[in-house]
């Protein structure tokens, strides 16, 4: 089915290439503030800079920052990235932007299981949330980690036959023909030259600026010395869920932190979490790495804003957090590459066997990771809609 969609889109592109004389609706100039929004500041809470509980080899969150030395965030660069992110005229027929599949209102993800591309085709996997993408220390992107850096990743949807249907050459040409970009590139890079590298850098800067710091979790974390301490602003149910989530097995917890580490709640490596008994449906990272041990493994995105962005998993198979927790409680499948947290001594599958109270507490805690203040910040909003 996926191959058929790709062939159909290839035929469409052959008949209507981005460089052909097609009519693409040009957008009015974006509405940008006279004084640029602050994207570059690292005015983050104290708990981003320290780690008080070192089980599961956790490190201070700032040490997981994947920002390269040759692309630090600037206010002008991220502003350009914001405009590129929301500009539908940068797709083949002028209907799709990056934000079409990464909606700020739902944690920069998509409410659909599979996103819809410029010609109506569907993507092969669910759109991953972008909150705190900056803190994936391994720096690889997409569910199968095929992009070695965020700078590589942000250009790939433009060139995808299903998603946006452009080429890098046609993308540059489209931007050069759009009047409002000249000054934006000049402010960001010193002159008006448009290139794939500059497009990539600006978009990566904007995505890396999507850092969550004002959730109820962050507010509570700032009130205590250690993550495992009860948070004064949490209910008893939320604190119970937090303890179950953040503490290791044998210390009052379930070991969830093995895969959702530190203040970023993100894993260091791709894992297999027992969704399927084999990799026949989707081989994941194994195709990229060429290693048998990686077949059926997928990147673990940050859980920041997770309650706002169903459905879940790489294929969007679970509609609710309750379904996700039910999976870990009772339905983890045996798999040749099943992650260590899901195995008992001797190799048997580990099911958590949770009662309903524990499940409800875990959901209550995960909801504290939502950050509506961040998502309502105008610096992340659509500049063409304001």
PyMOL commands that set and color helices and strands:
alter all, ss='L'
color gray80, all
select helices_A, chain A and resi 2-15+46-48+55-57+61-64+75-86+88-90+98-101+104-106+133-135+150-159+168-176+181-189+196-208+216-221+236-246+256-258+285-289+292-294+306-308+321-330+340-342+356-367+372-375+378-380
alter helices_A, ss='H'
color red, helices_A
deselect
rebuild
show_as cartoon
